[in-house]
Amino acid sequence: MLPFSADRRAADGTEDHDALADQPDSAKADVRTPAFPAVQASEAADGFFLLRAQALLAGREEMSLAEFDRRLGLRPLAGLDEAGRGPLAGPLVAAAVVLPDSFDDPAVNDSKKLGPQERETAFELVTRQALAWAYAVKSPQEVDRLNPLKASMTAMAEALAALPLRPLLALVDGDQAPRLPCQTLTVVRGDGRSLSVAAASIVAKVVRDRLMLEEHRRWPDYGFDRHKGYGTAEHLRALARLGPSPIHRRSFRGVPAAAEAGEARLLPPAELLAAGRTAAVSRPPKRPSGRPRGQSRKSS
């Protein structure tokens, strides 16, 4: 069963969106923090809107995550974030969430600040009350081929495209954004400033964690239920003992060296992770049948 029916009692796999230590050197060069402001706008962005957004970010006034979104003044607004750019194994997941204007729940916060059960609770709140939400999955093979940054940009664009409505504004966590068909703002540490981005971070994190629980059932000796594919000491010891599984990222430092010890010979990788997936959903889906890459799956 796929991400929404997995056992939710697993230990936490702490997400670190800025963890680059285990990424390939080519990807590291792409994701260094560039010397430009913490907020960017698409070419089509209105000048007054951009000035308002820059003033909002530069200000020192304390405000809630929901108030930040409201002061931007454009609706519908989609928050975009990703999970899983730095792990040695497993997919990368990006999410897009459009919240109603009235939504303001303190349980929804930056996913890195929440424990596993808190994230599950926040996930249920977001997915029940959002106007629209969607996610896209990039397989380990796609992350290897594209590099982590490009894979995250592609996944965010696909998640936004899968939404059943078109937002006027997309808020993207970080300092880089894909080309999107709406006004776009990048916000560094956006999951701690914007409620919409925080909601997207929760969806991406919970979906990825559930996928890794499924992979743990397939490859139990690696401990994916605990570290979620990140390069912990436990994970590195398992790699040295077993060699990489089919869901390990071969371009990441540490994995090729482990491959010299021999390939893991267990069960085949999940169909989902081999092909990647995009889903636009309004309720947790059941396991889908196979479909060509690039198609969206919308719930009925």
C-alpha positions in Angstrom: 0.0 0.0 0.0 1.2 3.5 -0.8 1.9 6.5 1.3 -1.5 7.2 2.8 -2.1 3.8 4.3 1.3 3.3 5.8 1.8 2.7 9.6 2.1 6.1 11.2 3.9 4.9 14.4 7.4 5.0 12.9 10.2 6.9 14.5 11.0 10.4 13.2 13.2 10.9 10.2 14.2 14.6 10.7 14.0 16.6 7.5 16.8 19.1 6.7 16.1 21.0 3.5 19.5 22.5 3.5 21.4 19.2 4.2 23.9 19.0 1.3 26.7 16.9 2.8 25.5 13.8 1.0 24.7 15.3 -2.3 26.9 14.9 -5.4 29.5 17.6 -6.1 27.7 18.7 -9.3 24.5 19.3 -7.3 26.4 21.2 -4.5 27.6 23.8 -7.0 24.0 24.4 -8.1 22.5 24.9 -4.6 24.9 27.4 -3.0 23.1 30.5 -1.6 23.4 33.2 -4.3 23.9 36.8 -3.6 20.4 38.1 -4.3 17.5 39.2 -2.0 15.4 36.7 -0.1 12.4 37.4 -2.3 12.3 37.2 -6.0 9.5 37.8 -8.5 8.7 36.3 -11.8 9.1 38.6 -14.9 5.3 39.2 -14.9 5.1 40.3 -11.3 3.6 43.8 -10.8 6.2 46.3 -9.5 4.0 47.5 -6.6 3.3 44.0 -5.5 7.0 43.2 -5.5 7.8 46.3 -3.4 5.0 45.3 -0.9 6.4 41.8 -0.7 10.0 43.0 -0.2 8.9 45.4 2.5 7.0 42.6 4.2 10.0 40.4 4.4 12.4 43.2 5.4 10.1 44.3 8.3 10.7 43.3 11.9 7.0 43.2 12.8 5.9 40.1 14.5 3.1 38.3 12.7 1.5 34.9 12.3 2.2 32.7 9.3 -1.4 33.3 8.2 -1.0 37.1 8.5 2.1 37.0 6.3 0.0 35.4 3.5 -2.9 37.8 3.9 -0.6 40.8 3.7 0.7 39.7 0.3 -2.8 40.6 -1.0 -3.1 38.0 -3.8 -5.5 35.0 -3.8 -5.6 32.2 -4.5 -2.1 31.7 -3.2 -0.2 28.4 -3.5 2.6 27.4 -1.2 5.3 25.2 -2.6 8.0 23.1 -0.8 9.9 19.9 -1.1 11.2 17.1 1.1 14.0 14.7 0.4 16.7 16.6 -1.5 19.6 15.4 0.7 19.0 11.7 1.5 21.1 8.9 0.2 18.0 6.9 -0.7 14.4 7.2 -1.6 12.3 9.7 -3.6 12.1 13.5 -3.6 8.6 14.8 -3.0 7.3 18.3 -3.7 3.9 19.6 -2.7 1.7 22.6 -3.6 -1.1 23.7 -1.3 -3.8 26.4 -1.6 -5.5 27.2 1.7 -8.7 29.1 2.2 -8.5 32.7 3.4 -10.0 31.8 6.7 -7.6 29.0 7.5 -5.3 29.8 10.5 -4.4 26.9 12.7 -1.4 27.0 15.0 -0.9 23.2 14.5 0.4 24.0 11.0 4.0 25.1 11.2 7.3 24.5 9.6 7.5 20.7 9.3 11.0 20.6 10.7 9.7 22.0 14.0 7.0 19.3 14.4 7.3 15.8 15.7 6.0 12.8 13.7 2.5 12.8 15.3 2.2 16.6 15.1 3.0 16.4 11.4 0.3 13.7 10.9 -2.2 15.9 12.8 -1.3 18.9 10.7 -1.4 16.9 7.5 -5.0 15.8 8.2 -5.9 19.4 9.0 -4.4 20.7 5.7 -5.7 18.0 3.5 -9.2 18.2 4.9 -9.5 22.0 4.6 -7.3 23.1 1.7 -9.0 24.4 -1.4 -6.6 22.3 -3.4 -3.4 20.3 -2.7 -1.1 18.2 -4.9 2.3 16.5 -4.8 4.8 15.2 -7.2 7.4 12.4 -6.7 10.8 12.1 -8.3 12.4 8.7 -8.2 16.0 8.1 -7.0 16.9 7.5 -10.6 15.5 10.9 -11.6 17.3 12.6 -8.8 20.5 11.0 -10.0 19.9 12.0 -13.6 18.7 15.6 -13.0 20.7 16.4 -9.7 18.7 17.2 -6.5 18.2 20.9 -7.3 16.8 20.3 -10.8 14.7 17.4 -9.5 13.1 19.6 -6.8 12.4 22.4 -9.3 10.8 20.0 -11.7 8.7 18.3 -9.0 7.5 21.7 -7.7 6.4 22.7 -11.2 4.6 19.4 -11.6 2.9 19.7 -8.3 1.6 23.2 -9.1 0.4 22.0 -12.5 -1.5 19.2 -10.9 -3.7 21.5 -8.8 -7.3 21.6 -10.0 -7.2 25.4 -9.8 -4.7 28.1 -11.0 -3.3 30.3 -8.3 -2.5 33.9 -8.9 0.7 33.7 -6.8 3.1 30.9 -5.9 5.3 31.2 -2.8 8.3 28.9 -3.1 10.5 28.0 -0.1 14.1 28.8 -0.7 16.0 31.2 -3.0 15.3 29.6 -6.3 12.1 28.7 -8.1 11.0 26.9 -11.3 9.4 28.7 -14.1 5.7 28.8 -13.2 2.6 30.0 -15.0 1.8 32.6 -12.3 3.4 35.3 -10.3 6.2 33.7 -8.2 8.0 34.7 -5.1 10.9 32.9 -3.4 11.1 33.2 0.3 14.1 32.0 2.2 13.0 29.9 5.2 9.5 30.4 3.8 8.1 27.4 5.8 8.7 29.4 8.9 7.1 32.6 7.5 4.2 31.6 5.3 1.3 29.4 6.4 0.8 28.2 2.8 4.5 27.2 2.5 4.4 25.5 5.9 1.4 23.5 4.8 3.2 22.4 1.6 6.3 21.4 3.7 4.0 19.2 5.9 2.4 17.5 2.9 5.7 16.9 1.2 7.3 15.6 4.4 4.4 13.3 5.4 4.0 11.8 1.9 7.8 11.1 1.7 7.9 9.6 5.2 5.0 7.2 4.3 6.8 6.2 1.1 9.9 5.4 3.1 7.9 3.3 5.5 6.7 1.3 2.5 10.3 0.9 1.4 11.3 -0.2 4.9 8.9 -3.1 4.5 10.6 -4.0 1.3 14.2 -3.5 2.5 14.0 -3.8 6.3 17.7 -4.3 7.0 18.5 -0.6 6.1 16.4 1.0 8.8 14.5 3.3 6.5 11.7 3.6 9.1 14.1 5.4 11.4 16.4 7.6 9.2 14.2 7.9 6.1 17.2 7.5 3.8 19.4 10.2 5.3 23.1 9.5 5.8 23.1 8.6 9.4 25.7 6.4 11.0 23.2 3.6 11.1 22.5 3.9 7.4 26.1 4.1 6.4 26.9 0.9 8.4 24.0 -0.8 6.6 25.3 0.3 3.3 28.8 -1.0 4.0 27.3 -4.3 5.1 24.6 -4.8 2.4 25.6 -2.6 -0.5 23.0 -0.3 -2.0 19.4 -1.2 -2.8 17.7 -0.1 -6.0 16.3 3.0 -4.2 19.7 4.3 -3.3 21.0 7.4 -5.2 24.1 6.3 -7.1 25.4 9.8 -7.7 25.6 10.6 -4.0 28.9 10.5 -2.2 29.1 7.4 -0.1 26.8 5.2 -2.2 29.2 4.3 -5.0 31.8 3.3 -2.5 29.2 1.0 -0.9 28.4 -0.5 -4.3 31.9 -2.0 -4.5 30.8 -4.3 -1.7 28.1 -5.8 -3.9 24.5 -5.0 -4.9 21.7 -5.8 -2.5 19.6 -8.7 -3.8 16.2 -8.5 -2.1 12.9 -7.6 -3.7 12.4 -5.3 -6.7 11.9 -1.5 -6.0 8.4 -0.1 -5.8 6.8 0.7 -9.1 6.0 4.2 -7.8 9.7 5.0 -7.1 10.8 3.5 -10.4 8.5 5.8 -12.4 7.8 8.9 -10.4 4.3 10.2 -9.8 2.2 13.3 -9.7 -1.1 13.4 -7.9 -3.7 16.0 -7.3 -5.9 15.0 -4.5 -8.6 16.1 -2.1 -8.4 12.9 0.0 -5.8 10.3 0.7 -5.7 8.0 -2.4 -5.5 4.3 -2.6 -2.7 2.6 -4.4 -2.9 3.7 -8.1 -2.5 1.4 -11.1 0.4 2.1 -13.4 0.2 5.0 -15.7 2.6 6.9 -18.0 5.0 9.5 -16.4 3.7 13.0 -16.5 0.0 12.3 -16.2 -1.9 13.7 -13.2 -4.1 11.7 -11.0 -7.1 13.6 -9.6 -9.4 12.1 -7.1 -13.1 11.8 -7.9 
